[in-house]
């Protein structure tokens, strides 16, 4: 039986669902968002305006927010 390496796994760059797609997740990180809860401070239209974020990503993010009892600003 081998011993664990003792090296902690790196923290994820964000907690956005992978279903949102890498371009959308990258666009959100580039805009300064790293946590799903931060999206409650902006509207879906503001997120949709980011290059790399499309309607599919908005739907996935909206679903992930709803699963946590959250929503985009104004919803």
matplotlib code that plots the C-alpha trace (Angstrom):
import matplotlib.pyplot as plt

x = [0.0, 1.5, 1.6, -0.2, 2.2, 1.2, 0.8, -2.6, -4.5, -4.5, -7.6, -9.9, -9.6, -13.4, -16.5, -18.5, -20.1, -18.1, -21.2, -20.9, -17.9, -14.3, -14.7, -17.4, -15.6, -12.4, -14.4, -15.9, -12.4, -11.0, -13.8, -12.8, -15.5, -14.3, -17.3, -20.8, -22.2, -20.5, -22.9, -25.8, -24.3, -24.7, -27.5, -27.6, -27.4, -24.1, -22.7, -24.0, -22.1, -18.8, -16.9, -17.1, -20.4, -23.4, -27.0, -26.1, -23.7, -26.3, -28.7, -26.2, -25.2, -28.8, -29.5, -26.4, -27.4, -31.0, -29.6, -27.9, -31.0, -29.4, -30.1, -28.6, -29.3, -32.8, -34.2]
y = [0.0, 3.3, 6.4, 9.6, 12.0, 14.8, 17.2, 18.9, 19.0, 22.4, 24.5, 24.8, 28.2, 28.6, 26.8, 27.2, 24.1, 22.5, 22.3, 26.1, 25.4, 26.4, 29.6, 30.9, 29.9, 31.6, 34.7, 34.8, 34.4, 37.1, 39.4, 38.8, 36.2, 33.0, 31.9, 31.1, 33.3, 36.4, 36.1, 37.2, 40.7, 40.9, 40.4, 37.5, 40.2, 41.5, 38.0, 37.3, 40.4, 38.8, 37.4, 33.6, 33.5, 32.4, 31.4, 27.8, 28.9, 31.3, 28.4, 26.2, 29.0, 29.8, 26.2, 26.0, 29.2, 27.9, 24.6, 26.8, 28.9, 31.8, 33.8, 36.4, 40.0, 41.1, 37.5]
z = [0.0, -1.0, 1.1, -0.2, -1.7, 0.7, -2.1, -2.0, -5.2, -6.8, -6.1, -9.1, -11.0, -10.6, -9.5, -12.7, -14.2, -16.9, -19.0, -19.5, -21.8, -21.6, -23.6, -21.3, -18.2, -19.5, -20.3, -16.8, -15.2, -17.5, -16.3, -12.7, -11.8, -10.1, -8.1, -9.1, -6.3, -7.8, -10.8, -8.5, -8.8, -12.6, -15.0, -17.5, -20.3, -18.8, -18.7, -22.2, -23.5, -22.6, -25.6, -25.4, -23.5, -25.4, -24.8, -23.9, -21.2, -19.8, -19.5, -17.8, -15.4, -14.7, -13.8, -11.6, -9.8, -9.3, -7.8, -5.2, -4.6, -6.4, -9.6, -11.8, -10.7, -11.5, -11.8]

ax = plt.figure().add_subplot(projection="3d")
ax.plot(x, y, z, "-o")
ax.set_aspect("equal")
plt.show()
